[in-house]
């Protein structure tokens, strides 16, 4: 049973939030008080479901779809705030792209958003290899600096947020990526032809520009040049999900079998 928590203002978007317990609903509302608005009619865009059983994962829903899954309730709440922040406009010089970010040893890899469900399934294998997902629906990129920006956009009362997980099972702690900047080491694109391997600078530039979802009105020559310069240092590769471990291999930069 869902319990309404609050509605928050996110620039052009107003999002409603609910949880499955009264305690957590109230705590989330207090935690997000800086952005809460009085709008009981706001759509219930985000739903936090804390599992009552240790062997069942906690879930974040975006609409009717699972946006994050974890046995650590704190990771689910971090994902909620990152999803909210991803609806805010980017600061000058930065753009949102649809690709999904992973970080290992302080460096980032971007993966095609169309595989978000497949990537969630192999989350534990990727973590075992050192890659931690940023549980967000898109990535904030500074092409000039060649960096992924993991932004702390949503003002949160940390003490109140911790109250939301009181009593929730924590089968294991699952690390999250610290807010900050991370050099983008590699950008992985989906290949419609089934190709695995390097992508030309021109093709990568085009693919990255098509990936932009906010922050520019049109790709003017200066922006195109900036993106092309970005791929002078960041590697671009392609992948195709033709076998079971394809997602893991793509993130780890391994060649497909055979």
N, C-alpha and C positions, 0 to 999 in steps of 0.2 A: 504494500500500500504506500502510495507516494504522499509526502508531506511538503506543501509549498514552503519554500525558504524565502526568496526575495527576487526582485528584478534589479538588474544593474544597467547603468548607462555606459555604452561603449562607443562613443562618437556617433556614427551614423546608425548604430544598432542598439537595440534594447533587448536584453536577454533575460528570460525567466529561469530560475534554478529551483530544483526540488531535490529532496533526498528521501530515503525510506525510513527515517526515524525522526521523531520530534526533536530530540536532543541535537542531532547533527544539523537539522534544518535551521534551528535557532542559532547554533554556533556559526554556521556558514554565513548567515545574515549579518552577524556581528563582525565576522572576519572581513567581510566585504563592505562594511558600512560606508566607507569613503565613496563608493560608487552606487550605493543602493538608492533607488528611486521608488516612489509610491505609484506602482502601476500593477495592480492585481490582474489586469487583463493581458499582461505581457505573455507571449507564448512560452511554454515550458521547454526552452531549448535544450537545457542541460539537466541531466538526472544522475545523481550519485547513489549507487546501490551498494551499501555495506553488507557483506554476506554474514549471516548468523552462524555459519559453519566454517571451521578452520580449513577444511579441504576444498572449499569453494572460493573462487576469486572474487574480489571486489571489482565493481564495474563503473565506468563513466559512460553514459549514453549522450550522444549528440543527436537530437531528434530521436528516431527509432533505431539508430545504429550504434554499435559499441565503438567508442572512441578510445578507450583505454581499459586494460585489464591487468590486475595485479593482486598479489597476495599481501601487499604492503598498502594499508589504507592511506598513508601519507603520500605515497606516489600518486594515488588517484586524485587527491586534493591538489597536488602540484599540477597534475594534468588539467584539472578544472581551471585553475588560474591561468595556465599557459594557453588553454583554448580561448578563454575570455580575452586575454591580451592579444591573441592573433587576430581579433576583430577590430583592434584599434589601428588608426592610420600610422604608417611608418614615419619615423623622423626623417628630416631632409637628408638626402644622400643614401638612404636605405630603401630597399624594396622587399615586398613579400613575394615569395615564389612558392609554387605548390609542392615542390619536392620536399621530402621528409629527411630530417637531420639525425645523424648518428655521430657520436664523439668517442674517440679513443686516444689516450695519451695526449690530450690537448689539441687534437686535430680532428677536422670534421669531414664526413662523407655525406653526400646528398643522394637520396634514392627516389625513384619514381613514385609519386603519390598513388598511382593506380594499384600498387601492391601493398597498401597499408594493412589489409587484413592478413595477407600472407606473411608480411614482416612481423606482425603481432604474434603469429603462431610460432615463429622461430626466435622470439625475443630471448628466451633463456639460452639458446645456443650462441646467440650473438653476444650476450653478456659474458658467457664463459670465455669468449674470445677477446673480451675487453671492450666491445662496442656497446655503448649505452645510448638508447633512443631518447631524444627529446620528445616527450609525449605531446605533440602539438600538431595541428592540421596543416601547417606550412612552415617555411623557413624564412627568417629575416636575414637578408644578405647585403653586405657592403661590398659591391663589386670593385670599387676603387682600392679598398684595403685588402681585398681577397679573403674576406672573413665572414663566417657565420656569426650572427649576433643572437645570443640567447637573452632576451630582454626581460627585465623585471618591471613590466608595464602596469600591473594591477596592484594598487595599494592594499596590502593585506595586514590585518592584525594577527600576527603569528600565534599569540597566546590563544586567541579565540579559535583560530583554525585548528589548533591542536586539540581543543575541546571537542571538535566534531568527530574525532576518531576515538573518543573515550569508549572503551568497551569493545571496540572493533578488533577482530582477530588479526594478528600479525604473524603469519606463518613464517615469513622471512623478510628481512629488510632488503629493499631493492634500491640501489643508488639512483639518484637523478643527476642530471648535468647542471653544474653550477652556472648561475647567471654570469654572462661575460662574453668575450669574443674568442673565436677559435678559427685559425687559418683553415681554409677549405683545401683539403688535400686532393679530393677527387669528387667528380660529379658523374653519377651513373644515369644513363638515359636508356629508355626502353627501345629496343630495336624491333621494328615490325617485320624485318626480314630474318630474324633469328640470329643475328650477328652478335658475337662476343668479342670484345677487344677495343682497341683505341678508336676514338671518334675524332674526325678532323676538326681543326680549330673553327672553321667556318660553320660546320654542322653543329658543333657545340654552342657556338654563339647564337645561332638561330634557335636551337632548342631551349637555351636558357632564357632568351627574350620571350619566347612563346610561353614560358613557365611563369612569367611575372603576372601577379594578380592585383597588385596595388602599388602606388607610388610614382607611376609615370602615366601621362595621358597618351603619349605616342613614342615609339622608339626612334628618337631623333639621331642624327649621325654621331653626335657626341656620346650618347649613351651606347650606341652600337660599338663605337670604338673602345669605350670603357670595358664593355663585356668581352670584346675580343682580346683586349690586353689582359684581362683576368685569366683567360685560358692560355696565356703564354706561360703561366706558372702552375695553375691548377690543371690536373689531368682530367680528361673526359673519356669515359669508357661506355660501352653499351652492353646490354644483357637481354636475354630472352628466357622466360620461365618454362623451359621445356622438360624439367625433371625436378624431383622432390627437393633437393638441396640447393636449388638455383638461387634463392634469396640469400642464403648464407654465403654462398660462393661469391655472389655479386658484391655484397658488403665487404667481405674479406679480400676481395680482389684476386680470387682464385679462378683459374681457367675451368671450363666445364669438362666433365669426364669425356674421354674419347678424343 
